[in-house]
Amino acid sequence: MVHVKWGRDVLHFPVPPPDTTLGKLRADIAEYTHLPPSSFKLVHAGAVMKDDYAPLSAYKIRENSTIALIGGHTSTQTSAPQPRPPRSSEPPTEKGTISTICAELDRVRSTLVPDVDAFVLACSGPLVPAPHSASTFPAPAQMPTSGSFPASSDGVPPQEPTSLDHSRLSELLLQSLLRLDALHLPGADWPEARQQRKAAVREVQSVLDRLDNAWASR
């Protein structure tokens, strides 16, 4: 099967033939979810799949591949703030693009990496069951910044992270990758900006991989 993560849900589709186009898979997903095909993006391995005419083999989609669907019923509670678009009278420059890349990466490092560190530690340490219908992680502004999952003062082990915790962090990291992907301007000969964007994508993807690996091995 091919797994499609849609918010908190995971959809499962039979593995399509390698020559199946991305557009065909998008149409199948749209039919299943009742979403307009143009209303969502598909992300695999940290990259947005854009060419609906390309075969799935070009995106290395195979058995047990996981594709993220961004759009549809995304919760307002888990949506990260969107970057302010540049003014039409001020065309983007390489310096401005690099500044935006650095700001996005700093935001991930300061607000998401500590959360992921806490999540990974909670997955590997002694845990107590989490309460039902509640996330063990507080809102982002209240998250610990020390890189450790909060434990109670009486020495009780931290609560076990839930699928809601994993989905929230995973979605925020995927949204960061989408924002970085949007900073790619076709035709712009900006080698330094291109290099920094690729480095930022690799760093955010590594954080997402660490999150997913911790959740899978708990």
N, C-alpha and C positions, 0 to 999 in steps of 0.2 A: 504494500500500500504506500501511497504518498500522503503525508500528513500536512494539513493546512491549519495553522494556528490563526484563529479569528477571535480576538479579544481573549475571553476566558475559555472559549470553546476550541476543541480540536476536531477538525473534520477529516475524514479518511476517504481517499479515492483510489481506485485500482491504478496500478502503474500504467501510464499511457505508453504506447509504442514510441521509440526514440524519435521517429520522424514527425510525431504530433507537434503541431505548432503551439506556441504560447497562447495565441488567440483562441484556439480550441479549448485549452485547459481553462482559460479565463471565462469562456462562455459556459462551460460545464459548472464552474464554481458559481457564476452569476445565476444560473438556472436553479442550483441547489439552494443558494442563500436568498434568492429573490432580490438581489442587488443589481442595479444597472452596471454593466461591464466597465463603464468609464468612471465609476464612483469609488473604485478601490485600486490600490497598488499591490503588487506581489513582490516579495523580497525573499531572496535565497542567498545564503552565505554572505549576508551583509550588503548585497547589491540589489538594486531595484531592477527587475526584469522588465524592459521597456518595449522590445521589438516583438510585437504580436505575430509577425510573420516568421520569426526564427524558430527552428525546431527545439524541442525541450533538451535534446542532447547538447545543444550549444550552451545551455545553462547548467549542464551536469546534473540534471534531474534523474534520479534513479530510485530503486526500491529503498524505502525508509527515509527518503529525503523529506526535510521539513521546510515548508514554505510559509512565510508570514503574510497574512492578509491585513493590510492597513486601510481602515475605512469602515463603513457600515455602522455598527452599533458601538463605536469607541466611546467609552465612558468619559464624561466631562471631568470626573474625579481623577482619572489617570492620564488625561491629556496634558502633555508638556506644553509650555508656552511656545507659540510659534514666533519665529523671527520676524521683525518688522520689514516689509519689503522696501527696497530702495525707491526713492522718489524718481519719477520719470524724468525730471530735469537733471538728475544726477546719475549719469551712467556708472555702472560698477567699475572699479579699478582694481588692479592686482593688490595694492596696499589695503584697500577696504575689504577685499575678499579674504586676505590673510588675517586681518583683524577679526572678521566674523568667524573664521575657522578656529582661531585661538580662543575666542569667547565661548564658542560651543564646547570645545575641549575642556576649558576651565570649568564650565558648568557641570560637565559629566564628572570630572575629577572631584569637584567639591560637594556635589549633591547626590550623585548616584554611586560612585565608587565606594564611599563609606557604607552605603546601604548594602551593596553587593558583598563587601568584606564581612559585614555582620551576618548576612544571609549564609555565606559559605561557612563561616564559623559555626553558625547554628546547625547547619546540616551535618557537620562533622563531629560536634560535641555531644555530651549527654543532654537529653532533652526531656521535656514533659509535654504531654499532648496539648495541642492548642485548643482553645474553646471553639465550639461550633459556631458558624455564621459570623466569625469575626476574624479580621486579619491580625496577625501578630505584629505587623509593622505599623507604626503610627504614620500620620501624614508626612510628606517629605520634609516640611519645615521643622518637624519635631524629631526627625531621625537622628540617631547617635552619630557623632562625627569622629569617634575614637576608633572606628573600625572594628568594634566588637558588639556582638548581639547583647542587648541589655539584660542583665540578670538582677534578680531581686536582692534586697539588702540582707535577707536571711539565708542566703546561699542556695536558694532553690534554683535548679538548672533552668536555662532559658527555654521558652516554649518552642515547640517544633514549628518551623515555618510551614505555611500552607501553600496550596496551589495558587491562591489569590495573591500571596506575596510574590511568588515566582512570576505570575502573569503580569502583575503591575510593573515590576522592575524590567522584565523582558520587553514590554510594550514601550516603556520610556526609552530604553536603549535603542530599540528599533526606530523610534521616532527621531532620535538623535542621528542615526545613520541616514535617515531620509533627508534630514536637513543638510547634512554634509553632502549628500548626493546632489541636492538641488544647487549647490554652489559650483557645480561643474558647468562651465559656460563653453559650449562647443564653439570652436573657432578662435577662442582667446588664447594667445600665445604667452601664457604666464607660467613658466617652468617652476618658479618657486612656490606659487600658490598651488599648482598641481601636486608638487611633491608634499607639501604640508597637508593638503587635503587627503592624499593617499595614506600618509602616516597617521592622521587623525582617525580615518576609517579603520585602519588596522588596530589601533589602540582601543577604540570603542568596541570593535568586533571581538577583541580578546577578552574584554570585560564581559560581554554577552556570552562568550563560550565558557568562561569560568562559572558564570551563573548557571548555565544549562548543565554543565558537567557536575556541579555540586548537587543540583536538584536530581539528576539522574542516578547519582551514586549514593544518595542518602540512605 
